Amino acid sequence: MGDTLRAMAGLNYPKDKLEVLLLDDGSTDDTLERAAEVAREFPFIKVIEVKGGGKGKSYVLNYGLKLAKGEVIAVYDADNRPEPDALIRLVSMLSDETPAVIGKVRTINWNRNVLTRFICMEYLYFQLAGQAGKSMFYKTAVLPGTNFVIKRELLEELGGWDEGVIAEDLELSFRILARGKRIAYNPLAVTWEQEPESWRVWFRQRARWAAGNVYTVAEHIKRFREIPGWGLRIDLLLTLMVYYLLAVAVIVADVAFISLLIAFGNITWFTGLILSFVYLAFLSEVFAGLYDGRIKNPGCWLLTPFMYYTYSQVWIPISLAGLWEGRKAKKKWYKTPRTAV
């Protein structure tokens, strides 16, 4: 936590306009003590204990919104270390048409083990293909959970974050787009984030995200026509269903592959060509992400051919778990465990 707050203090942003609110939602370690030490050095940092917490991230964000004084609200998770120019790059792109701007998220602990390398690779190609691609074709993007700014005026008009959801970032994105507004993407505004280092923690995190997608689709599909433009509507629907589209694609590819193994003698050149194209397309996407992220570590590049057969396969049970959790009337917030940063 000390390093996170020092990264905030090191932002190249006018200090007379900078207000950092550390919202502590029932931490059980020495977060408050370490944060207080840093706050004594920088008067624009305030440490706040959230009253009546334990209700999820949306509740905490709304709690902080009531206390914040600025006209622009920036959101960073507690495990983030934004680069010095991150905030000013985000704010510089705000306008009436684009009242929200997002940046790029990089993995700070990418070299800890195989899982963190996979997560790093996933983030890189998702942001290249998803956020950058969406921004290029539709002039908009989707809010992540961290490293973004939004105009306070719009946020208050929308009623803040929805406290009944799990995926608060995706749900808020939908309401912003329904207003006819845009969300800009600035890949030069970078924050470094700590990711789960165990498969169990990662699985629970992603299952929660998938459940959030289920809720968002169920709540907003009836207002689908409010989104301006059919191209943007279809793209947003694909974004909402990303976990399930990926799971279905993996299942179809697996069934086709097994069928080919069983009937190897009957494989046609066309079928082999299609399966090869799908696999090569996956590899190309991941390699493009690694290249864009300037990852020179050979371990990541060598892991890429195995990513589909390991990491991608786990999306099937993740999607099923998300469907199971998403059907519940009451949403349970699962806080992802972190080590100190």
Long-range contacts (C-beta under 8 A, 24 or more apart in sequence): 1-31, 1-34, 1-35, 1-38, 1-78, 1-340, 1-341, 2-34, 2-35, 2-37, 2-38, 3-81, 3-341, 4-76, 4-78, 4-79, 4-80, 4-81, 4-341, 5-35, 5-38, 5-39, 5-42, 5-45, 6-38, 7-80, 7-81, 7-82, 8-45, 8-76, 8-82, 9-38, 9-41, 9-42, 9-44, 9-45, 10-84, 11-82, 11-84, 11-86, 11-87, 11-88, 12-84, 12-85, 12-87, 12-88, 13-87, 13-88, 13-91, 15-44, 17-70, 18-44, 19-44, 19-46, 19-68, 19-69, 19-70, 20-44, 20-45, 20-46, 21-46, 21-48, 21-64, 21-67, 21-68, 22-46, 22-47, 22-48, 22-78, 23-48, 23-50, 23-60, 23-61, 23-63, 23-64, 24-48, 24-49, 24-50, 25-50, 25-53, 25-54, 25-60, 25-335, 26-50, 26-53, 26-54, 29-340, 31-78, 54-333, 55-163, 55-333, 56-163, 56-166, 56-168, 56-331, 56-333, 57-145, 57-161, 57-168, 57-333, 58-160, 58-161, 58-162, 58-163, 58-164, 58-165, 58-168, 59-163, 61-160, 61-161, 61-168, 62-160, 62-161, 62-163, 65-152, 65-155, 65-156, 65-160, 68-152, 70-152, 71-151, 71-152, 71-153, 72-149, 72-150, 72-151, 72-152, 73-149, 73-150, 73-151, 73-152, 73-155, 74-148, 74-149, 75-145, 75-146, 75-147, 75-148, 75-149, 75-150, 76-146, 76-147, 76-191, 77-145, 77-146, 77-193, 78-338, 78-341, 79-193, 79-194, 79-338, 79-341, 80-146, 80-147, 80-191, 80-192, 80-193, 80-194, 81-108, 81-191, 81-192, 81-193, 81-341, 82-147, 82-189, 82-190, 82-191, 82-192, 83-189, 83-190, 83-191, 83-192, 85-188, 85-189, 86-147, 86-189, 86-190, 86-191, 87-149, 87-189, 89-186, 89-188, 89-189, 90-147, 90-148, 90-149, 90-186, 90-189, 91-149, 93-184, 93-186, 94-149, 94-151, 94-184, 97-181, 97-182, 98-140, 98-181, 98-182, 98-183, 98-184, 99-150, 99-151, 99-153, 99-154, 99-176, 99-181, 100-143, 100-148, 100-149, 100-150, 100-151, 100-154, 100-176, 100-181, 100-182, 100-183, 100-184, 101-148, 101-149, 101-150, 101-183, 101-184, 101-185, 101-186, 101-189, 102-131, 102-141, 102-142, 102-143, 102-144, 102-147, 102-148, 102-183, 102-184, 102-185, 102-186, 102-189, 103-147, 103-148, 103-185, 103-186, 103-187, 103-188, 103-189, 103-190, 103-191, 104-131, 104-147, 104-186, 104-187, 104-188, 104-189, 104-190, 104-191, 105-144, 105-146, 105-147, 105-190, 105-191, 105-193, 106-190, 106-191, 106-192, 106-193, 106-293, 107-192, 107-193, 107-194, 107-195, 108-192, 108-193, 108-194, 108-195, 108-341, 109-194, 109-195, 109-197, 110-195, 110-300, 111-297, 111-299, 112-197, 113-197, 114-303, 115-196, 115-197, 115-198, 115-199, 115-202, 116-195, 116-196, 116-197, 117-299, 117-300, 117-303, 118-303, 118-307, 118-310, 118-311, 119-195, 119-196, 119-202, 120-195, 120-293, 120-295, 120-300, 121-286, 121-289, 121-290, 121-295, 121-300, 121-303, 121-304, 121-307, 122-311, 123-289, 124-286, 124-289, 124-290, 124-292, 124-293, 124-295, 125-285, 125-286, 125-288, 125-289, 125-290, 126-289, 127-187, 127-289, 128-285, 128-288, 128-289, 128-292, 129-285, 129-288, 129-289, 130-239, 131-185, 131-187, 132-185, 132-187, 134-185, 134-235, 134-239, 135-184, 135-185, 137-231, 137-235, 138-229, 138-231, 138-232, 138-235, 139-182, 140-177, 140-182, 140-183, 140-184, 140-232, 141-183, 141-184, 141-185, 142-169, 142-170, 142-173, 142-183, 142-236, 142-239, 143-169, 143-170, 143-172, 143-173, 143-176, 143-183, 144-169, 145-169, 146-191, 146-193, 147-189, 147-190, 147-191, 147-193, 150-176, 154-179, 154-181, 164-331, 165-212, 165-215, 165-216, 165-219, 165-331, 166-208, 166-209, 166-211, 166-212, 166-215, 166-331, 166-333, 167-209, 167-211, 167-212, 167-213, 167-215, 167-216, 168-212, 170-212, 170-213, 170-216, 170-239, 170-240, 171-212, 171-215, 171-216, 171-219, 171-220, 174-216, 174-220, 174-227, 174-236, 174-240, 177-227, 177-228, 177-232, 177-236, 178-223, 178-226, 178-227, 180-228, 194-338, 194-339, 194-341, 196-336, 196-337, 197-339, 199-314, 201-336, 201-337, 203-314, 203-317, 203-318, 203-321, 204-334, 204-336, 205-334, 205-336, 206-243, 206-315, 206-318, 206-322, 207-318, 207-321, 207-322, 207-325, 208-322, 208-325, 208-333, 208-334, 209-243, 209-322, 210-243, 210-244, 210-318, 210-319, 210-321, 210-322, 210-323, 210-325, 210-326, 211-321, 211-322, 211-323, 211-324, 211-325, 211-326, 211-331, 212-322, 212-326, 213-240, 213-241, 213-242, 213-243, 213-244, 213-322, 213-326, 214-322, 214-323, 214-325, 214-326, 214-327, 215-326, 215-331, 216-240, 217-241, 218-326, 243-315, 243-318, 243-319, 243-322, 244-319, 244-323, 246-312, 246-315, 246-319, 247-315, 247-316, 247-318, 247-319, 247-320, 250-308, 250-312, 250-313, 250-315, 250-316, 251-316, 253-278, 254-313, 279-308, 282-307, 282-308, 282-312
